[in-house]
Amino acid sequence: MIKRLINKLLGKGDDGEPSAARPGKGQAKAGKRVEVAQAEHGIDPALVDDRALKVVATLHEAGYEAYIVGGAVRDMMLGLRPKDFDVATNATPEQVKGLFRRAFIIGRRFRIVHVVYGRGREHEVIEVSTFRAYLDAAAAEQVAGNEKTSKAELSGKSHVVDASGRVLRDNVWGPQHEDAARRDFTVNALYYDPQTQIVVDYHGGIADAKKRVLRMIGDPVTRYREDPVRIIRVVRFAAKLGFEIEPKTRAPMRDCAALLEAVPISRLFDEMIKLLQTGHALASIAQLRKQGLLGSGPDAPGIFPLLDAVLADAGRNPARAAFIDAALADTDRRVGEDKPVAPSFLLACLLWHEVLVGWERAKAQGEPPFPALQLAIDGVFDMRIGDISGRGKLGTDMREIWMMQPRFERRSGSTPLSLVEQPRFRAGFDFLRLRADTGEVASELAEWWEDFSLGDDEERRALLELAREQDQGRRAAGGGASRSGAHHASSGSGESAPAGAVDAPAKKRRRRRRKPAGGATSGEVPVGASAGDGDA
């Protein structure tokens, strides 16, 4: 009895072990450490990034443990070259920072270190995290609000949860086996030492990777309660990796989706963008639908209201569905070719037909075309985007893409020359190309602009003359722009056909392959995207 009382006062259990290190109800039990040699795990050392090797070596030389961890290990086991490398160590963030010339401690919820190599767009970040203890939620301090409404209460605290058990702070350091237990999936709880080529596996992650199974560590309901965004991560990884979701991991996903209501809107928005920009957007939407996480009506909303609205609308109109599918497939293609993608471009595609409807409505009410388009854009922003982190730049880029579309109809005077010099010309042109590919405007319009953007002075003069002759021909034939190629977009939609179609030349023009004019592309660095894939 006396020993039990002493242990309680010291914060230990009846067995004398620290209470914080002992799993509570629903908590993942510490797995057994298994060291797997290269002959079994099959990782090719050539897949390891040189800068990740330097970080591990520097930590080892300073006397610390260090491993490549998480999604990078999983991907290398699958024979894939990871895009991001994370390192886990028993060194504290302050100790890590002291070992590198360009290292920065970031984050409040989880304090990590970004070790930066290179400059500008060519820079690379190796994310270094400290082994964390797996603490029972009952031992954490609790606040009534969230990370935004309870900032004062969170200040200076290391382990805090909200009223639902969602972790708001997790900065208590611990041993490696506890760090493994607090990671989400077994295939993400693998530690690779590139110097010995040993993989440390506590939870059967190697076996699950070989079976292509996504399995939650610990009780799934408890883990979803700790961080509801894990529900989205299950969907993203299942789509990205082509893995099956283990039944116990899958079963509570739909019921636990309501927990996402407590997550800040800005974080959910970033997760939606990440879901659509991993190179598996179409597969991710299919997974959302399969798991019952897409809305099926007003009484059954999904986890992303914007996607619910867009996809429901597309489901009623084949032309809109074709445009959205083409935009998502184009994004997947760019990622697959290792080209950057911009959230502004993708969102502009998703919301374009809502803008069109508002534009036609405003024009019908007597507004001139350009002010009408501005009013329509403002209405869509207010309804679908709201006040989110990064909306300023995101909104500016989307607005420029949309406002450029009617300008593509003007192929005379100085308009074409000034338009191709716009920083966002390439994004606006790629948007026009998607519209042409899905029959919303004539393909000849997109081809004319592609030729013009790539042409020399003489070719541009010839193209301007061609456009002038076509315009004169239309006016002589009875006036008004041709709607050729636009009827597909308006069929069954109840909206006016978009402007921008032109009469087809007798012979299709040959496309060029030189680099178009204009500095920015439709693939700028994503707004609000964090370093790394978040696989750890």
Order of alpha helices (4+ residues) and beta strands (2+ residues): alpha-beta-alpha-alpha-beta-alpha-beta-alpha-beta-beta-beta-beta-alpha-beta-beta-alpha-beta-beta-alpha-beta-alpha-alpha-beta-alpha-alpha-alpha-alpha-alpha-alpha-alpha-alpha-alpha-alpha-alpha-alpha-alpha-alpha
